[in-house]
Amino acid sequence: MSPDYRNRSAEEILSKHIYHDAIGFGFRAASWLDYVERKGDVAALFYACIDGRLSIEHLIFELIVICSEPKLTKEDYKKCLNSPRKLDKLISKLVPEYEKLVEFSRIVQTMTPGIPNINVWDIKDLMKNWGHLSSYLHWTGAAIETTEDSEWQSQAFEHAKSVIIPLWQKLSSGQSGSISIESMSKNTKDVWEQYRKGEIGSESVRLRLEILGP
């Protein structure tokens, strides 16, 4: 159960539920955005964008670790640290079947009681949203036409909200993860390989796994 991000004071946002991961930053981003809506303090909008961007960066790195381990090398890790914009390329290099692997995991999840809901993330959309939030963290022109203008503030708030709130709702409703290929039984791995190669579809996966049983 995730804590409610609404109606929190600035002190509470800065002192409670502090976690330095995708969920922690996402929670603070949503909290700051709610603070802006209640207080009209445009400064908090930038705090929301900072935390929202950090949430996306941590999330993409989590996906790389979850889906690439034990392939993730120290050199790859350094690339993650030094070039956030290249994270989508890195995850494509390490796990070219990422979307299929997570979809395969979701099929298994629906057939296995007790497994947490697994989120499916679109890496390109995450990076696009990272760019949207980043646009508010640089000089945008004369203050009288931007940060001091009520229309600009309203548009910026709605733009940030369209990224941050859906991000938080998804982060707080499921887990980032996938089934480890190495841990699959031989028969399950055979089904996965057929699905990965496009030889069978999702329904065939479900039917074959039902036949295989637990």
Buried (B, 14 or more C-beta within 10 A) or exposed (E): EBEEBEEBEBEEBEEEBEEEBBBBBBBBBBBBBBBBBEEEEBEBBBBBBBBBBBBBBBBBBBBBBBBBEEEBEEEBBEBBEEEBEEBBEBBEBBBEBBEBBBBBBBBBBEBEEEBEEBBBBEBEEBBEBBEBBBEBEEEEEEEEEBBEBEEBBEEBBEBBBEBBBEBBEBBBEBBBBBBEBEEBEEEBEEBBBBBBEEEBEEEEBBEBBEEEEE
